[in-house]
Amino acid sequence: MNICRKTVQKIAQIGQQQQDELLARQEQMRQAHDHLIQNSHSILEAQVPIHLSLNKLYAFESSNLSYT
């Protein structure tokens, strides 16, 4: 019976270690996901001025073409 109890304890310990590792990996994935979302927002925010400048440039070029 002593061997059986040790085996069960070892299995429980391994199960606990695997659960702890899974939780740690889930947290890493959550942090990576949050980081990607923040980067996506930053990229989108940076594109707004670029698009506005391109629209102004297009309008300027269009007005210059109409005068030539």
BELVENDA-V661952 format. One record per backbone hydrogen bond with DSSP energy under -0.5 kcal/mol. NH is the residue of the N-H (numbers start at 1). CO is the residue of the C=O. E is the energy in kcal/mol with one decimal. If there is no record, write none. Layout:
((NH,CO,E) (NH,CO,E))
This chain:
((5,1,-2.4) (6,2,-2.2) (7,3,-2.3) (8,4,-2.3) (9,5,-2.5) (10,6,-2.5) (11,7,-2.5) (12,8,-2.5) (13,9,-2.4) (14,10,-2.6) (15,11,-2.6) (16,12,-2.3) (17,13,-2.4) (18,14,-2.5) (19,15,-2.2) (20,16,-2.5) (21,17,-2.4) (22,18,-2.4) (23,19,-2.5) (24,20,-2.2) (25,21,-2.4) (26,22,-2.6) (27,23,-2.1) (28,24,-2.1) (29,25,-2.6) (30,26,-2.4) (31,27,-2.5) (32,28,-2.4) (33,29,-2.5) (34,30,-2.6) (35,31,-2.3) (36,32,-2.4) (37,33,-2.4) (38,34,-2.4) (39,35,-2.4) (40,36,-2.5) (41,37,-2.3) (42,38,-2.2) (43,39,-2.5) (44,40,-2.5) (45,41,-2.6) (46,42,-2.1) (47,43,-1.5) (48,44,-1.0) (49,45,-0.7) (50,46,-0.8) (51,47,-2.7) (52,48,-2.5) (53,49,-2.6) (54,50,-2.5) (55,51,-2.5) (56,52,-2.3) (57,53,-2.6) (58,54,-2.7) (59,55,-2.5) (60,56,-2.6) (61,57,-2.9) (62,58,-2.6) (63,59,-2.3) (64,60,-2.2) (65,61,-2.2) (66,62,-1.6) (67,63,-0.9) (68,64,-0.7) (68,65,-0.6))
